[in-house]
Amino acid sequence: MKLDWVLAGLHPSVPLLPGIRRQPADLCEVDLFTSTIEIDRLTDMVRSQADAARIPGDLPWLLEEGAWEMCDNALTHAQWLGGGVLAAQLYRLRGEIEYAVGDAGVGVLESLRPAYPMVADDAAAIIKAREYGVTRFGQDRRGAGLSETVDQVMTLDGRVVIRSGRATVTFQVSGMSSSISEHPWTGTLVKVVVPLPR
């Protein structure tokens, strides 16, 4: 089951992602969530699968923590009652583990617009949301989850890809890149890819 198919089932305006070539992989989890209780269950399963795959060190715990933050962001900021989807896979041959969290909500730009009306487009909104302390609520002591997750993933030499509206922005150690699509994405999709320790 692909995350894009699940998201398309959530909302008819969500476009399907381009086909992805099949590679040998262990599916850790793909499931819908609508509450923090469901997030706890799903992210615990991701950590358990990473432990079962004998991924060493703190990586299983860090994956669980990052996935939990991204799922919580979907519930908190998407402004959509349908919740979101979490998918996680372990790619043994290419030596990576990844997870993706998607929702069919308002997207990053519309979520930030009340607190940051000067943000002009989808790419600028994603880049702004990555800043520590930035939140749609405009309150102190909020807006740390995405920033800290991106920082942690980069210390592991991984990458975070965020797609919302017409923009896709990738954050990695070598720098940030962005692209614009003529086909907008309804909601937000966050993909985290981390290399397995050798």
N, C-alpha and C positions, 0 to 999 in steps of 0.2 A: 504494500500500500504506500503510495507516495503522498507527501504532505500537501502538494498542490491539489490532488484529488479530494483529500479530506476538506481542505479549505473551500474548494469549489462547492462542496456539499453544504458548507455553512451558509454561503451567500451566493446567489446566482450571478452577481456581477464580478466575482473573483475570477480572473483569467487563469487558465492553466499555465504552468511553467513549461518552458521548452523541455522536450524529452531528455532524460538523463540516461547515459549509457549504463547498462547493468555491470556491476563489479561485484566480486565476491565480498559479502558483508554479512555481519551478524546484526540483525535488527534487535535493538534494545527495547524500543517502545515507540508506539504511535498511538496517541489517544487524545480525546477532547478533554478539556477541563473547564469548569465554570465556578470553582471555589478554591480557596486556599487549601482546604482539606484534600481535594483532588490533586492539587499541585504537589502537596507533601507526598502523597502516594506515588505519583508519577516520577518525581525527581528522586525519591528513595529507590525506585526500581532502576533508574538510570545508574545511580551509584552502585547498587547491588550487581548490576550486569557488568559494570566496569571492574568491580572487585572480582567477580567470577571469571572475567577474562584475564585476571592476574596483572592488571595495570598497576604498576608500582607507585609508591609514594603517596603524596597528597592529591594526585590528579583525580581519582574518583570523587573525592570530597569537593574539590574545586569545580568539577563538572556539575555536581549536584547543586552547589551553591549558585553558580552562574545560571543554570537552567531555571532554578527557582526564581531568581531575580527577574529573568526575562518573562517568565510566565506571570509573575505578579505584575509586571509592567503592563502586560496585555489586559489583565483584569482591571487595573487601576486607571489606565490612560486611554484604552481603545474606545470607551464610551459606547460599548455595544454589549448587550446582555448575552450574546451567544458564547462568551468565553473565548477560548483559543484552542490551539492544537500544539502538542509537543511531539516531536519525532527525534529519535536518536539512533545513530548507527556507528558500529565499529568496523572500520575498513582495515583488515589485517594486512593485506598485500601492500597497500600503499602506506600503511603505518599511521593511520589517522583515526581519530574519533571525532564525531561531529553531532551537534544537536541543532534543531531549528524550532523556533517558536513563531507561530503565526496567528493573526487574528483578522477579522473582516470589519474592523472598526473604522474610525474617522481618519486614521493616519497620523503621522508625526506632525505635519504642518498644521493641520486643524486642531490637534491636541494642544500644541504650543501657542497658537495664535492669540488666545486671550491674554496670556502673560507676556508674550513677545511679539507684538504686532509688527515689528520691523523686520521679522524674518520673511524673506521674499518668496522662497520657493522650496520645493521638497528637499533638495540636496542641502540647502542652507539650514533647514529645520533639523535634518538628521545630524549634521555637524554640530549644531547648537545643542541638541539633546545629549550629545556625547560629553559636553562640558560638565564638570563636577558642579553640583548645586543647581542645575537647570531643571525646572519642573513646571508643568502646566499650572500647578497650584501657586507658584510664586512665593513659596514659604521657605524659611530657613529650615535646616536639618532635613531637607528632602532633596531628591535628584542626585543620589549617589550611586544607585544600583547599576545603571548602564555604564557610567564612567568607570566605576571600579571593576566591572566585568571586563570591559575592553582592556583596561590596564593589565588585569591579571592574565587575560588570554595572550596579550603581547609579551608578557614576561615568559610565557611558555612557548614563544615563537609561533603562535597561532594567528588566526585572523578572524575578524568579525565582519560579516556582510549584512548590511541593513537595506531592505528595499521597502519603500513607502511612496505612494503616489507615482510619479514618473521617474524617481531617482533611485539609484543603487549606489551606496557608499561602502567602500571597503577600508577597514582599519587594520593595519599590520605594522610590524616593526620597520619595514622598508619604507613606510609612508602611507598616506591616505590617497585613495583614488575614488573618482565618482564617474557615473555615466547616467545618461538620460534616455528613457525609452519613450517611444510614441504611444505605447500602451500603458496606461496607468494601472498600478496595483492597488486594489481596494484593501485598506488596512495596512498592516505592517508585518513584515517577515524578517526575523533576525536569525542568521545562521552563524554558528560558532564552530570553527574547525581547529583542532589542536593535534599536533603530532604526538605519536606515542613515544614515550621514553625508550631509548635504545639500550 
